[in-house]
Each structure stands twice: as C-alpha cells, then as structure tokens.
Amino acid sequence: MTEALLIHVGSNPSAAINWLIWSAKDAEIIASGTLDSANELTSLTEKGLNREVVLLLPAAQVQLKTVALPSKWGRKLEQALPFIIEDEIACDIDDVFIAVNKPLTQDNQHFVEVAVVAEHFLQHWLDALNEYQLQPTKVVPDALLLPPPEQPSHISGIELNNNWLFRAADWHIAQVEPSWLTAYLAAAQVNTVSHYSPCDFSDVTLQDNPSEIDLPLAIFAKQLPMCSFNLLQGRFKVKKQGSPFWQNWRTPLIAASVALVCSLSLKGVELYQLKQQLVVAEASIINQYQAAYPESKIRINLIRNQVKNKLQQVEGGSDAGFLVLLQNIAPVLNQVNGFQPQSIRYDMKRNELRLRAIGKDFQSFSQVKQELEKQGLSVDQGGLNNDGDTVVGEIKIRSQA
C-alpha cells in the first residue's frame, strides 16, 4: 500500500492519541489529528480502510536490550532467551513479550538485539484497535523511527506530547520528561544532539535540521521503509491478509461464479438432452439400415461411410432402376388415402416393381394406377380380391421405354 495510517498511543487509555495519514508515493501528509482518548478511536475506522495501519508505542513502555549469548544465535537459543534475560529485567519474565531484532557478532562475542514490552500492554492496544476494525500490520516503539544519529557520541531527538524522544546510534531509545533532560544527557555521555524540534539544551552541542523540521509522526513515517523491526512476532504475528483486489471484488466474483455454475449446469442439461436425442437418432438409423440391408453388419461409428458406399454402389450398379421407380411412386402412395403397400418386389431383369397392397375399395387401386401413369410410368393392374371390408391386389410398375 502507498498510504499508511500511523496511530501513536500513550502509556494509558486516557492519554492523548496522535494519528497521521502519510502518502509514501507523494511523500506528504494527507491528514493528521489528535484524539483525546482511546474512546474516540471509532473516528479512525474509515481512515484505516485500504491503508496500512502502523501502531506506535511510547518508548517508555518498550525496553531495547542487546543480550550477550553463549554461542551463535539459533533456534535453541531463541527458546532459551527468556531464561537468559530473566535476571536483567525488573518484572516477572512471564509477564513480558520478547521480540527479536537481529543477531550480532563483535570480537568473537555473539549478541542479539531484543525488545521487551509488557504483554498485557501490547495486547490491550491491539484489542482496542481491532474493536474498531483497525488491524495493525506493524508495531514499533516511536523513538526507533527517529533518523539514526551520524556518530556514536551523537543522539537524535524530537519532542512529542511534552516529552522528549531520543535514539542513540546503538540499539537504544528513551523517553525523557523535561525535568530529567540534563541528567539523562549527562548519563548517556552525549556531546551532540541532532534535534528535529526546537530546543535549548545546555552543556551539549545542538545540531538543528531546519529542512527536516516537521510533525513528529511525519518524521516517523519517513523512516518506516528503513525500519525492518516489528513487535508483531510469535503469537502476535499478523496472519497473511488477502489482497485488496480480492477484498473489493470478492462479492461480485462470487456472484459471477454462481452465475457461471448455473449456466454450465443448464448447458450440461442441454448436452444430456442432445445425447439422448443422438441415441434415439442412432437407433433409428440402425433400424432403417438393417431394413434396407438385413445381411450387412452395422458399425455405428462408420455408418456415414457405409451409407455413402451403398449409394455409390446403387448409382453405378443395376439397382439404380429400383431407386428411380421408388422415387416416383413414393409421392403417389402418400397421396392416395386408404391405400397401404404390404410388400414390394423388384425384378432386376425386367426393371419391374411389383407392389402388393391393401385398399379400402376398388377405386383406390384405380386412382393409384392413374396417378402413376401421370408420372410417365407403365402400370399393369393384376387381379383384385375382396377381403372383408378391404380389397387386396397387385400392381406392376415399369418405366416406359
């Protein structure tokens, strides 16, 4: 994300809360303000949408330590870390949360930089922000986001909420009340203070940064990309979030997916119906082919070629006359009512088709004969016999020479 919402909290819920929205792309402040207490965090809910949320804890609540190790840093030492630093902290080790920055080696001695914070304090502010849909992806002590000093004897400082925040060249930060400034600077053996707020410290060299004078949270925001440390480790580690694209388009994509599934289901039903129709059509083709060529073996996957071959044989062979006669008489048989063919025989030598049929009366046979002769065919009507309410007879049909 190119924009971040920085939220700076105090040591207790009733303390003022500073916030600032920073555009990393344009390197400028979008908005900033102060809340009287944690009860007003609801006003930041909308401001945190589609922005990275960074929680800044007061330096007074986070202790940075460089711990000497008996050997090179590894998983076993990480598990033993609480026991190693137990004697160096004033409270119960079970009440604190330890976050690791990075291991160091100096003069063959191994060290690791850690941050120690009261676990209930960290949990309280994470719960308070989550209550208002503000989910930090990074938690950092505020003074750690000061620009690093140039030399070991120098220190960076800025004033925030009537307290001074300091960052030393080594893994050290501090939050100092105005009345303790002189004592702190003397104890820290500082000779130069690089300050980002107006000040009048005595007994030290002051190095002002007029081009860098800005709101404290703006100074912190500029340093965010250079700070890799994050208190959200171990059980506080942030679960991987879905991309903003998915968050914004999840509902439309789900709706589109449902529509696609419904469409595919309908297509599946249509495909099933077409397959059923295909089965019926194939059965019909097989029946018709078997009726025409009862001695032929049918291969349904080759039926198209089989029919094509049969037609080529007929076109080039002696069965052509039969097909011509059949083509001429078919419309007539459909035209005359009450006339039903019973059998058809074809005499190839005489090119003669013998049609045995049942008619409703003698006139139906006469009508068929007349219609066939109109087609230019030669028709000989055989004997007709009464068979109850019908008439049975035979007709011989030939093409005229």
VENFENNOR-V564737 format. One record per residue. RES is the residue in one letter. SS is DSSP state (2 for helix, 1 for strand, 0 for the rest). OMEGA is omega in radians with two decimals (999 if undefined). Layout:
RES & SS & OMEGA
RES & SS & OMEGA
//
This chain:
M & 0 & -3.12
T & 0 & 3.12
E & 1 & -3.11
A & 1 & 3.03
L & 1 & 3.11
L & 1 & 3.13
I & 1 & -3.13
H & 1 & -3.10
V & 0 & 3.12
G & 0 & -3.10
S & 0 & 3.11
N & 0 & -3.06
P & 0 & -3.11
S & 0 & -3.13
A & 0 & 3.13
A & 0 & 3.13
I & 1 & 3.09
N & 1 & 3.09
W & 1 & -3.12
L & 1 & 3.05
I & 1 & -3.02
W & 1 & 3.06
S & 1 & 3.12
A & 0 & -3.12
K & 0 & -3.11
D & 0 & -3.12
A & 0 & -3.14
E & 1 & 3.12
I & 1 & 3.07
I & 1 & 3.11
A & 1 & 3.11
S & 1 & 3.12
G & 1 & -3.12
T & 1 & 3.06
L & 1 & -3.13
D & 0 & -3.13
S & 0 & -3.13
A & 2 & 3.13
N & 2 & -3.11
E & 2 & -3.12
L & 2 & 3.14
T & 2 & 3.14
S & 2 & -3.14
L & 2 & -3.08
T & 0 & -3.12
E & 2 & -3.12
K & 2 & 3.14
G & 2 & -3.12
L & 0 & 3.09
N & 0 & 3.05
R & 0 & 3.02
E & 1 & 3.13
V & 1 & -3.14
V & 1 & 3.12
L & 1 & 3.12
L & 1 & 3.11
L & 1 & 3.11
P & 0 & -3.10
A & 2 & 3.14
A & 2 & -3.10
Q & 2 & -3.10
V & 1 & -3.14
Q & 1 & 3.09
L & 1 & -3.10
K & 1 & 2.98
T & 1 & -2.98
V & 1 & 3.07
A & 1 & -3.08
L & 1 & 3.11
P & 0 & -3.14
S & 0 & -3.13
K & 0 & -3.10
W & 0 & 3.12
G & 0 & -3.08
R & 2 & -3.12
K & 2 & 3.11
L & 2 & 3.10
E & 2 & 3.12
Q & 2 & -3.11
A & 2 & -3.04
L & 2 & 3.14
P & 2 & -3.14
F & 2 & 3.14
I & 2 & -3.06
I & 2 & -3.06
E & 2 & -3.09
D & 2 & -3.08
E & 2 & 3.13
I & 0 & -3.00
A & 0 & -3.08
C & 0 & 3.13
D & 0 & -3.11
I & 2 & 3.14
D & 2 & -3.11
D & 2 & -3.09
V & 1 & 3.05
F & 1 & -3.07
I & 1 & 3.09
A & 1 & -3.07
V & 1 & 3.06
N & 1 & -3.14
K & 1 & 3.07
P & 1 & -3.13
L & 1 & 3.02
T & 1 & -3.14
Q & 1 & -3.12
D & 0 & 3.11
N & 0 & 3.08
Q & 1 & -3.10
H & 1 & 3.13
F & 1 & 2.99
V & 1 & 3.11
E & 1 & -3.12
V & 1 & 3.03
A & 1 & -3.10
V & 1 & -3.13
V & 1 & 3.08
A & 1 & -3.05
E & 2 & -3.12
H & 2 & 3.12
F & 2 & 3.12
L & 2 & -3.13
Q & 2 & -3.13
H & 2 & -3.07
W & 2 & 3.06
L & 2 & 3.10
D & 2 & -3.12
A & 2 & 3.13
L & 2 & 3.14
N & 2 & 3.12
E & 0 & -3.14
Y & 0 & 3.11
Q & 0 & 3.06
L & 0 & -3.06
Q & 0 & -3.10
P & 0 & 3.01
T & 0 & 3.14
K & 1 & 3.07
V & 1 & -3.05
V & 1 & 2.98
P & 1 & -2.98
D & 2 & -3.06
A & 2 & 3.13
L & 2 & 3.13
L & 2 & 2.96
L & 0 & 3.05
P & 0 & -3.12
P & 0 & 3.10
P & 0 & -3.05
E & 0 & -3.07
Q & 0 & -3.13
P & 0 & -3.12
S & 0 & 3.12
H & 1 & 3.10
I & 1 & 3.11
S & 1 & -3.12
G & 1 & 3.09
I & 1 & -3.13
E & 1 & 3.13
L & 1 & 3.11
N & 0 & 3.07
N & 0 & 3.02
N & 1 & 3.07
W & 1 & 3.07
L & 1 & -3.13
F & 1 & 3.04
R & 1 & 3.12
A & 1 & -3.10
A & 0 & 3.09
D & 0 & -3.09
W & 0 & -3.06
H & 0 & 3.04
I & 1 & 3.14
A & 1 & 2.98
Q & 1 & -2.98
V & 1 & 3.05
E & 1 & -3.09
P & 2 & -3.09
S & 2 & -3.12
W & 2 & -3.04
L & 2 & -3.08
T & 2 & -3.13
A & 2 & -3.12
Y & 2 & -3.10
L & 2 & 3.10
A & 2 & -3.14
A & 2 & 3.14
A & 0 & 3.14
Q & 0 & 3.13
V & 0 & 3.08
N & 0 & -3.14
T & 1 & 3.08
V & 1 & 3.04
S & 1 & -2.96
H & 1 & -3.13
Y & 0 & 3.00
S & 0 & 3.10
P & 0 & 3.13
C & 0 & 3.11
D & 0 & -3.13
F & 0 & 3.09
S & 0 & 3.07
D & 0 & 3.06
V & 0 & 3.05
T & 1 & -3.14
L & 1 & 3.11
Q & 1 & -3.09
D & 1 & 3.14
N & 0 & -3.04
P & 2 & -3.14
S & 2 & -3.10
E & 2 & 3.13
I & 0 & -3.08
D & 0 & 3.03
L & 0 & -3.12
P & 2 & -3.12
L & 2 & 3.06
A & 2 & 3.05
I & 2 & 3.13
F & 2 & -3.11
A & 2 & 3.14
K & 2 & -3.10
Q & 2 & -3.09
L & 2 & -3.11
P & 2 & -3.11
M & 2 & -3.09
C & 0 & -3.13
S & 0 & -3.09
F & 0 & 3.14
N & 0 & 3.12
L & 0 & -3.13
L & 0 & 3.12
Q & 0 & 3.08
G & 2 & -3.09
R & 2 & 3.11
F & 2 & -3.09
K & 0 & -3.10
V & 0 & 3.04
K & 0 & -3.11
K & 0 & -3.12
Q & 0 & 3.04
G & 0 & -3.13
S & 0 & 3.08
P & 2 & 3.12
F & 2 & -3.12
W & 2 & -3.14
Q & 2 & -3.08
N & 2 & -3.01
W & 2 & -3.08
R & 2 & -3.09
T & 2 & 3.10
P & 2 & -3.13
L & 2 & 3.09
I & 2 & 3.12
A & 2 & 3.13
A & 2 & 3.12
S & 2 & 3.11
V & 2 & 3.12
A & 2 & 3.13
L & 2 & 3.13
V & 2 & 3.12
C & 2 & 3.13
S & 2 & 3.13
L & 2 & 3.11
S & 2 & 3.11
L & 2 & 3.11
K & 2 & 3.11
G & 2 & 3.10
V & 2 & 3.13
E & 2 & 3.13
L & 2 & 3.11
Y & 2 & 3.13
Q & 2 & 3.12
L & 2 & 3.11
K & 2 & 3.10
Q & 2 & 3.10
Q & 2 & 3.12
L & 2 & 3.12
V & 2 & 3.13
V & 2 & -3.13
A & 2 & 3.13
E & 2 & 3.11
A & 2 & 3.12
S & 2 & 3.14
I & 2 & -3.13
I & 2 & -3.13
N & 2 & -3.13
Q & 2 & -3.14
Y & 2 & 3.12
Q & 2 & 3.11
A & 2 & -3.12
A & 2 & -3.10
Y & 0 & -3.04
P & 0 & -3.08
E & 0 & -3.11
S & 0 & 3.08
K & 0 & -3.04
I & 0 & 2.97
R & 0 & -2.97
I & 2 & 3.13
N & 2 & 3.12
L & 2 & -3.04
I & 2 & 3.13
R & 2 & -3.14
N & 2 & 3.13
Q & 2 & 3.12
V & 2 & -3.14
K & 2 & 3.14
N & 2 & 3.12
K & 2 & 3.12
L & 2 & 3.13
Q & 2 & 3.10
Q & 2 & -3.12
V & 2 & -3.12
E & 2 & -3.09
G & 2 & -3.06
G & 0 & -3.03
S & 0 & 3.14
D & 0 & -3.10
A & 2 & 3.13
G & 2 & 3.12
F & 2 & -3.12
L & 2 & 3.12
V & 2 & 3.11
L & 2 & -3.11
L & 2 & 3.13
Q & 2 & -3.10
N & 2 & -3.05
I & 2 & -3.09
A & 2 & -3.14
P & 2 & -3.11
V & 2 & -3.14
L & 2 & 3.09
N & 2 & -3.04
Q & 2 & -3.04
V & 0 & 3.13
N & 0 & 3.07
G & 0 & -3.13
F & 1 & -3.06
Q & 1 & 3.07
P & 1 & 3.10
Q & 1 & 3.12
S & 1 & 3.13
I & 1 & 3.06
R & 1 & -3.10
Y & 1 & 3.08
D & 1 & -3.04
M & 0 & -3.09
K & 0 & -3.11
R & 0 & -3.08
N & 0 & -3.05
E & 1 & 3.14
L & 1 & -3.13
R & 1 & -3.05
L & 1 & 3.06
R & 1 & -3.01
A & 1 & 3.05
I & 1 & 3.12
G & 1 & -3.14
K & 0 & 3.10
D & 0 & 3.14
F & 2 & -3.09
Q & 2 & -3.13
S & 2 & 3.10
F & 2 & 3.13
S & 2 & -3.13
Q & 2 & 3.11
V & 2 & -3.12
K & 2 & -3.13
Q & 2 & -3.10
E & 2 & 3.13
L & 2 & 3.12
E & 2 & 3.06
K & 2 & 3.11
Q & 0 & 3.14
G & 0 & -3.12
L & 1 & 3.08
S & 1 & -3.02
V & 1 & 3.03
D & 1 & -3.13
Q & 1 & 3.14
G & 1 & -3.12
G & 1 & 3.13
L & 1 & -3.11
N & 1 & 3.04
N & 1 & 3.08
D & 1 & -3.06
G & 0 & -3.13
D & 0 & -3.12
T & 1 & 3.14
V & 1 & 3.13
V & 1 & -3.13
G & 1 & -3.11
E & 1 & 3.13
I & 1 & 3.05
K & 1 & -3.05
I & 1 & 3.08
R & 1 & 3.03
S & 1 & 3.11
Q & 0 & -3.13
A & 0 & 999
//
